[in-house]
């Protein structure tokens, strides 16, 4: 094999490390009493001398923010650093008025950890910068300091990732963990979570290539596209025999490409030094074991339990677990389904069919009504108990699917129990075979063409006849019973 052919036969291996930032939902900012309110629409309202960097204003660390990061560390198997400190990271931020950022370097709050098969190097705490607003009318740029000094957690992975798909999957799982812990909404669209991706490409024989850092990726789609673009860009450079330059790059979402911004800074470029206004402290001043005991059931554990206890398949489990409020609502409804049977006094376990019915109505029909009206679970009038009663009525074949959908719409508007709606509206399955038989005979007489078509072998005509009977009975008959009666009558 010639040297040129050997070069072309090289296999390139991408290596990716992530730095994921998440704003913490504390009541106040990181170092002052100004409100941490992401919904504030008026600029420069939640500010004070500390977060505006006035001379002589002294920062005081937010205890809740530190506890939040400790909880994230414990949830991901990390170890609280025995001794930790804050540092000044020096370079000019136009949207951080001190012209430096209070961050952590060398002694972060958490070291180590593991999530979705990816090793975590450390997790540290810092303050966010303000927000730049470009004014098209004047051509200038305005600064909103409401976000300035909001607590910002940064989680740094080891370079364990090797594809854009893996990077997105890791971020989605971290987002879920943060939401289950209640420490951050981690909404990428609102800037509450974002990532920097360090990407290098090398041949398998090499250890690591020269990396480029793509900054401020603020959607899962941009993470995916930017990493794939950068892998392709670096691979093409190496195939041409050119060197990859270590640099910081930005993602141009309109052009779908990364753009070189500046040479990559190293730690010395930031001139880190210990924050003189905040002394180092021991993490043992926090009750670590109490924080550990307060951890909720996390997404991975819930997936396994839902599959084990309720017999859900991986897709069903993922849909439920991906939204904590939906997952909690489902579990409360299942509890009602198990403990409060529709008849009799003994508690019974929910049947598999009842669980599936509950899942389907919760994730499809109820979710559709919520999406149409913009309703959240916090504002929902329907209780878990009531949706459980609806599933039980269906499972006991006391309602048809059509009736259940109509009743659900009424429940959504009023919050009423389905048993009350059924009782008040004379709704339910009719067991009067004589009544149903009479309707079948009448439908055949009124739809002679469809009846003849069925006798001639057109099976679809039977469904039309069943539909006409269901309309006449206002949904009060079982479709299988109607099918049997029509088949017998049309022989």
Secondary structure, 3 states (H helix, E strand, C coil): CCHHHHHHCCCEEEEEEEEEEEECCCCECCCCCCECCCCCCCCCCCCCCCCCCCCCCCCCCCHHHHHHHHHHHHHCCCEECCEECCEEEECCCCCCCCCEEEECCCCCCEECCEECCEEEEEEEEEECCCEEEECCCCCCEEEECCCCCCEEEEEEECCCECCHHHHHHHHHHHHHHHHHHCCCCCCHHHCCEEEEEEEEEEECCCCCCCCEEEEEECCHHHHHHHHHHHHHHHHHHHHCCCCCCCEEEEEECCCCEEEEEEECCCHHHHCCEECCCCCCEEHHHCCHHHHHHCCCCCHHHHHHHHHHHHCCCHHHHHHHHCCHHHHHHHHHHHHHHHHCCCCCCCCCCCCHHHHHHHHHHHHHHHHHHHHHHCCCHHHCCCCHHHHHHHHHHHHCCCCCHHHHHHHHHHHHHHCCCHHHHHHHCCCCCCCCHHHHHHHHHHHHHHCHHHHHHHHCCCCHHHHHHHHHHHHHCCCCCCHHHHHHHHHHHCC
